[in-house]
């Protein structure tokens, strides 16, 4: 597998080795030893699956007291995937990173704890599987406005299908410091 680092500290773009023949294809979506060698020596404790239609935009989501790192794998369709660094002490605080993920060309994106996550669907349908470094806690949710002009994400769609909750999230400048991800070494942040 080939691993690239990105502009946000701790972020990884992972190109797994894909085996193809007349029957189809195969690749490992996770192997603890190989991913540890790639700098991801964290426990993954929860797996999630998301299915969405064309032009659906989800995000930008994070948890406050128990930030989650995400290892994102697309199993159907294609998405424009985004992370925004919300770690208050990070040198890349407020910066975003994006990648087009496609099931046809397997590539995984790892976003470390404290990085808000969102995506928009480019295909008719998309199915995303992602591993998380901490458990989801309903009362611990936070969100950043997907269209925050101070962040300046160049989303590839102009009229997304978005939930009322996601559309009402605040801009970064309006989020109090105590509502940003509270990073602790115990939550698996390997970027420090």
Beta strands, then each sheet from edge to edge (+ up, - down):
strand 1: 2-5
strand 2: 12-15
strand 3: 19-21
strand 4: 24-26
strand 5: 46-53
strand 6: 57-63
strand 7: 70-76
strand 8: 78-85
strand 9: 96-102
strand 10: 108-111
strand 11: 115-121
strand 12: 125-132
strand 13: 141-143
sheet 1: 1+ 2- 10+ 7- 12+ 5-
sheet 2: 3+ 4-
sheet 3: 9+ 8- 11+ 6- 13+
end
